[in-house]
Amino acid sequence: MNSLYANPVYYEIAFSYRDIPWEVEVMQKVISTYSHIPVKRVLEFGCGNSPHMEELLKLDYSYVGIDLSPEMLHYSQKKAERLGHQVELHRQNMVSFNLDEPVDFAYTMLGSLYVKNTEELISHFVSISKTLTPGGLYFLDWCVDFGWLADSKDSWTVRQDGITVEVHHSTRLINYIEQTFEENIELIIDDHGTPKRIKQTSIRRAIYPQEFLLIARQQGFEFIGWWNDWDLNSPLDGTEEIVTRPISLLRRR
Ligand SMILES: C[S@@+](CC[C@H](N)C(=O)[O-])C[C@H]1O[C@@H](n2cnc3c(N)ncnc32)[C@H](O)[C@@H]1O
């Protein structure tokens, strides 16, 4: 079976349920409300197929993406060329990375803060604090776990241009002291009549709110807020029964 992150076309279909222009509007609102600096250069961690890139380029931002997958980076490069824009794409690990020039805004989408342990989580923040201009924001979509780590299952189907992708997402607790879990994403595909299966297994560390705040503060970030379901009118107060796609916001001091 192939790996999901080596198959950007099917990945893009599988996760195309998002309203990307609206999400970029929310990011714009966050920047205009909370950034202490003018924003020109934006950085995405685990950029993959760079779903938000086109909308960000339309708004005149320069786009920088970091990812480990050469196939994803190639796909994003071709997308930028089709759009007639130059972008910066780096094959680097978000755990520890280095850019020649600073960025004014950084973000991680769809829970893509891939760390295996506490040292890697701290290292991620150390690298960002060297890269993000003071006063700039770090925006995270679904990266903080507001529910206790539990075995979870979810599935959905997307049909697009003769391709049907059935997505099965599941998590399985590995160690509750190390807060590690296994994440499995399986795609069962019908590509114009040709069946295919793609799987991605990752070992990850859950990130809970208080440790997120502690590590971020220690690395020079201030906490701005967190909101339910990308809704800036729904700040989380910890009593919500259902938390979906929460966004969290930090600002570099
Ligand atoms: C769920 S996808 C997110 C893609 C895209 N940002 C989006 O919003 O759909 C996660 C991406 O993170 C990348 N990735 C995983 N671990 C990484 C790491 N340690 N450093 C950089 N990229 C990583 C994968 O190759 C993949 O492209």
The ligand as an SDF file (V2000), in Angstrom:
LIG
                    3D

 27 29  0  0  0  0  0  0  0  0999 V2000
   -2.4880   16.4000    7.1680 C   0  0  0  0  0  0  0  0  0  0  0  0
   -1.2970   16.9560    5.9860 S   0  0  0  0  0  0  0  0  0  0  0  0
   -1.6420   18.6650    5.9460 C   0  0  0  0  0  0  0  0  0  0  0  0
   -1.4900   19.2620    4.5920 C   0  0  0  0  0  0  0  0  0  0  0  0
   -2.0080   20.6850    4.4610 C   0  0  0  0  0  0  0  0  0  0  0  0
   -1.3310   21.5790    5.3630 N   0  0  0  0  0  0  0  0  0  0  0  0
   -3.5080   20.7760    4.6890 C   0  0  0  0  0  0  0  0  0  0  0  0
   -3.9430   21.7190    5.3560 O   0  0  0  0  0  0  0  0  0  0  0  0
   -4.2400   19.9560    4.1560 O   0  0  0  0  0  0  0  0  0  0  0  0
    0.1810   16.8590    6.9370 C   0  0  0  0  0  0  0  0  0  0  0  0
    1.4480   17.1900    6.1730 C   0  0  0  0  0  0  0  0  0  0  0  0
    2.5170   17.2620    7.1340 O   0  0  0  0  0  0  0  0  0  0  0  0
    3.6910   16.6970    6.5660 C   0  0  0  0  0  0  0  0  0  0  0  0
    4.5710   16.3100    7.6880 N   0  0  0  0  0  0  0  0  0  0  0  0
    4.4080   15.2840    8.5540 C   0  0  0  0  0  0  0  0  0  0  0  0
    5.3810   15.2870    9.4760 N   0  0  0  0  0  0  0  0  0  0  0  0
    6.1730   16.3620    9.1930 C   0  0  0  0  0  0  0  0  0  0  0  0
    7.3410   16.9230    9.7930 C   0  0  0  0  0  0  0  0  0  0  0  0
    7.8700   16.3760   10.8840 N   0  0  0  0  0  0  0  0  0  0  0  0
    7.8710   18.0430    9.2520 N   0  0  0  0  0  0  0  0  0  0  0  0
    7.3230   18.6050    8.1410 C   0  0  0  0  0  0  0  0  0  0  0  0
    6.2240   18.1210    7.5290 N   0  0  0  0  0  0  0  0  0  0  0  0
    5.6620   17.0210    8.0450 C   0  0  0  0  0  0  0  0  0  0  0  0
    3.1890   15.5650    5.7050 C   0  0  0  0  0  0  0  0  0  0  0  0
    4.1350   15.2160    4.6940 O   0  0  0  0  0  0  0  0  0  0  0  0
    1.8950   16.1430    5.1410 C   0  0  0  0  0  0  0  0  0  0  0  0
    2.0950   16.7700    3.9160 O   0  0  0  0  0  0  0  0  0  0  0  0
  1  2  1  0
  2  3  1  0
  2 10  1  0
  3  4  1  0
  4  5  1  0
  5  6  1  0
  5  7  1  0
  7  8  2  0
  7  9  1  0
 10 11  1  0
 11 12  1  0
 11 26  1  0
 12 13  1  0
 13 14  1  0
 13 24  1  0
 14 15  1  0
 14 23  1  0
 15 16  2  0
 16 17  1  0
 17 18  1  0
 17 23  2  0
 18 19  1  0
 18 20  2  0
 20 21  1  0
 21 22  2  0
 22 23  1  0
 24 25  1  0
 24 26  1  0
 26 27  1  0
M  CHG  2   2   1   9  -1
M  END
$$$$
